[in-house]
Amino acid sequence: MLLGGILHPEILRGLGQAGHGAKILIADGNYPLATRSSGNSVRVYLNLAPGKVTVPDVLEAIIGCTPIELAEVMTPDSGEEPSIFADFRRLLASSTTAMPVAGGPPDLAILKRWDFYDAASAPDVALAVSTGEQRVYANILLTIGVRDPAL
């Protein structure tokens, strides 16, 4: 029996096989995970039903146990910022494992849709998680940092 914040065996396997510089994709319910994620990644389908499990749920669990040095998001063609980005910033700011960049947590790096798809399909994506998140453009690509020796 595990006592950590993540119990899902495939997510643990994906995280355990990843290291510094590897990436983690957390995708909304509309994201084409089967065709727009790396063939090298451990794919986990948590999209039980619409709205169950959400991207912030998975993000919170992952940043609770993994150092993050970069967070990339997909922006709509309109350039309007999706409301979920505020949730991402709040969670990253409250994380004790997010690596400080210039004195604070990593901000969101904005990628255009097709650039995000290319990044999420790259061979360095170790874990790809599909959720039941219903908000659009609610995808986030995390880059794993290094473990702080003090932790």
Secondary structure, DSSP 8 states (H G I E B T S, - for coil): ---SS---HHHHHHHHH--TT-EEEEE-TTS-TTTSS-TTSEEEE---BTTBS-HHHHHHHHHTTS-EEEEEEEE-TT----THHHHHHHHHHH-SSB--BTTB---EEEEEHHHHHHHHTSTTEEEEEE----STT--EEEEE----TT-
